[in-house]
Amino acid sequence: MPFNRLNHSILGEIRPRFALKIDSDPEKAIDHVEDSIHKEKTVSGDRSNQLLFVKTPSWEQHYWSPEMSVRIEIEEYTDYTTVSCLVGPKQTVWALWAFIYSSILLVTVFGGIFGLVQYNQEGSSGWVWVIPIGVILLSSAFIASKIGQRKGRDQMLHLISFLYHSLEEIGSVERLERR
């Protein structure tokens, strides 16, 4: 993705983040983007002070639909306004998958340790099977999350494009290379 070409970390792939530089007042910019959200029927959103949440409309949403949080502010020691964006799954989806990964990992590690200790003491243990089963389940969960991420990709690109074009209407927009 061109907005995220500098961040090749796992977190950068799961929740892409990028920053833009605009030559406009933060309040004017966030008001303009909020007005654009209300005019455009292909996006929806909410505002909380200097934070804006841009989403796909409810009738187009599916389980894997992304949402983008946008923070517009003037940073210290700069003469421009920074637009910081974070794109990712809905918070409920994010929490569910974090719980799934944590649960599988927890059962695999502790069940595997218990099985290995029991195997060393008694010569056999059914708990040793927890390790390969856990690896298979973790791999399956990872593949499922990647399939979901791919399913929401077009919506994510639409949200980014909407924000970029909305900001271009009030001035020049430039990508910051610091993230």
C-alpha positions as CSV (number, residue, x, y, z in Angstrom):
1,M,0.0,0.0,0.0
2,P,1.6,3.3,-1.0
3,F,0.6,5.1,2.3
4,N,2.4,2.4,4.3
5,R,5.4,1.6,2.2
6,L,7.9,2.6,4.9
7,N,6.4,0.5,7.7
8,H,7.0,-3.1,7.1
9,S,6.5,-4.3,10.7
10,I,3.8,-6.7,11.7
11,L,1.8,-4.0,13.5
12,G,2.2,-1.8,10.4
13,E,0.6,-4.5,8.4
14,I,-2.2,-5.2,10.8
15,R,-3.1,-1.6,11.6
16,P,-1.6,0.6,8.9
17,R,-0.7,4.1,10.0
18,F,0.5,7.2,8.1
19,A,0.8,10.9,8.5
20,L,0.0,13.8,6.1
21,K,1.1,17.4,6.2
22,I,-1.3,20.1,5.3
23,D,-1.1,23.9,5.2
24,S,-4.4,24.7,6.9
25,D,-5.7,25.4,10.4
26,P,-6.5,22.2,12.3
27,E,-10.0,23.3,13.2
28,K,-10.8,24.3,9.6
29,A,-9.5,21.0,8.3
30,I,-11.4,18.8,10.7
31,D,-14.6,20.8,10.1
32,H,-14.1,20.4,6.4
33,V,-13.6,16.7,6.6
34,E,-16.6,16.3,8.9
35,D,-18.7,18.3,6.5
36,S,-17.4,16.1,3.6
37,I,-18.4,13.0,5.6
38,H,-22.0,14.3,5.8
39,K,-22.1,15.2,2.1
40,E,-20.5,11.9,0.9
41,K,-22.8,8.9,1.0
42,T,-20.0,6.3,0.7
43,V,-18.6,7.1,4.1
44,S,-19.8,7.8,7.6
45,G,-18.1,9.0,10.7
46,D,-18.1,10.5,14.2
47,R,-16.2,13.3,15.7
48,S,-14.8,13.7,19.2
49,N,-12.9,17.0,19.7
50,Q,-9.7,16.8,17.5
51,L,-10.3,13.1,16.7
52,L,-12.4,11.9,13.7
53,F,-13.5,8.3,13.0
54,V,-14.2,7.6,9.4
55,K,-16.1,4.4,8.6
56,T,-17.9,2.7,5.7
57,P,-21.7,3.3,5.9
58,S,-23.6,0.7,7.9
59,W,-25.3,-0.9,4.9
60,E,-21.9,-1.7,3.4
61,Q,-20.3,-2.9,6.5
62,H,-19.3,-6.5,7.1
63,Y,-17.4,-8.1,9.9
64,W,-14.0,-7.1,8.5
65,S,-14.9,-3.5,7.6
66,P,-12.1,-1.2,8.6
67,E,-12.4,2.2,10.3
68,M,-9.9,5.0,10.3
69,S,-9.1,7.3,13.2
70,V,-7.9,10.7,12.1
71,R,-6.1,13.2,14.4
72,I,-5.5,16.7,13.0
73,E,-3.3,19.0,15.1
74,I,-0.3,21.3,14.9
75,E,2.7,19.6,16.4
76,E,5.3,21.4,18.4
77,Y,8.2,23.0,16.6
78,T,6.5,22.8,13.2
79,D,4.8,25.4,11.0
80,Y,2.3,23.0,9.4
81,T,-0.7,20.9,10.5
82,T,-0.2,17.1,10.9
83,V,-2.9,14.6,10.0
84,S,-2.2,11.3,11.8
85,C,-4.2,8.3,10.6
86,L,-4.6,4.8,11.9
87,V,-6.6,2.3,9.9
88,G,-7.7,-1.0,11.3
89,P,-10.6,-3.3,12.2
90,K,-13.4,-2.1,14.5
91,Q,-12.4,-2.2,18.2
92,T,-14.7,-5.1,18.9
93,V,-13.1,-7.2,16.1
94,W,-9.6,-6.1,17.3
95,A,-10.4,-7.2,20.9
96,L,-11.9,-10.5,19.8
97,W,-8.9,-11.5,17.7
98,A,-6.5,-10.4,20.5
99,F,-8.5,-12.7,22.8
100,I,-8.4,-15.6,20.4
101,Y,-4.6,-15.3,19.9
102,S,-4.0,-14.9,23.6
103,S,-6.2,-17.9,24.5
104,I,-4.7,-20.2,22.0
105,L,-1.2,-19.2,23.0
106,L,-1.9,-19.5,26.7
107,V,-3.3,-23.0,26.4
108,T,-0.5,-24.1,24.1
109,V,2.3,-22.8,26.3
110,F,1.0,-24.0,29.6
111,G,-0.5,-27.2,28.3
112,G,2.7,-27.9,26.4
113,I,4.9,-27.3,29.4
114,F,2.7,-29.5,31.5
115,G,2.8,-32.2,28.9
116,L,6.5,-32.1,28.5
117,V,7.1,-32.2,32.3
118,Q,4.7,-35.2,32.5
119,Y,6.4,-36.9,29.6
120,N,9.8,-36.5,31.3
121,Q,8.5,-37.9,34.6
122,E,6.3,-40.7,33.4
123,G,7.4,-41.4,29.8
124,S,4.1,-40.6,28.2
125,S,1.6,-37.8,28.2
126,G,-1.5,-36.9,26.1
127,W,-0.9,-33.2,26.9
128,V,2.1,-33.1,24.5
129,W,-0.4,-33.0,21.6
130,V,-1.4,-29.5,22.8
131,I,1.7,-28.1,21.1
132,P,1.1,-29.2,17.5
133,I,-2.6,-28.5,17.9
134,G,-1.9,-25.0,19.2
135,V,0.5,-24.3,16.3
136,I,-2.2,-25.4,13.8
137,L,-4.9,-23.3,15.6
138,L,-2.6,-20.2,15.7
139,S,-1.7,-20.7,12.0
140,S,-5.4,-21.0,11.2
141,A,-6.4,-17.9,13.1
142,F,-3.6,-16.0,11.4
143,I,-4.7,-17.1,8.0
144,A,-8.4,-16.2,8.8
145,S,-7.3,-12.8,9.9
146,K,-5.3,-12.2,6.7
147,I,-8.3,-13.3,4.6
148,G,-10.5,-10.8,6.5
149,Q,-7.9,-8.1,6.1
150,R,-7.9,-8.7,2.4
151,K,-11.7,-8.7,2.3
152,G,-11.7,-5.2,3.9
153,R,-8.8,-3.8,1.7
154,D,-11.0,-2.1,-0.9
155,Q,-13.0,-0.3,1.8
156,M,-9.7,0.7,3.5
157,L,-8.4,2.2,0.3
158,H,-11.7,4.0,-0.2
159,L,-11.5,5.6,3.3
160,I,-7.9,6.7,2.7
161,S,-8.8,8.1,-0.8
162,F,-11.8,10.0,0.7
163,L,-9.7,11.6,3.4
164,Y,-6.9,12.6,1.0
165,H,-9.3,14.1,-1.6
166,S,-11.3,15.9,1.1
167,L,-8.1,17.5,2.5
168,E,-6.9,18.4,-1.0
169,E,-10.0,20.6,-1.4
170,I,-8.7,23.0,1.3
171,G,-5.0,23.0,0.3
172,S,-1.9,21.0,-0.6
173,V,-1.5,17.6,1.0
174,E,1.9,15.9,1.4
175,R,2.9,12.6,3.0
176,L,5.2,12.8,6.0
177,E,8.0,10.2,5.8
178,R,8.6,10.0,9.6
179,R,6.2,7.1,10.3
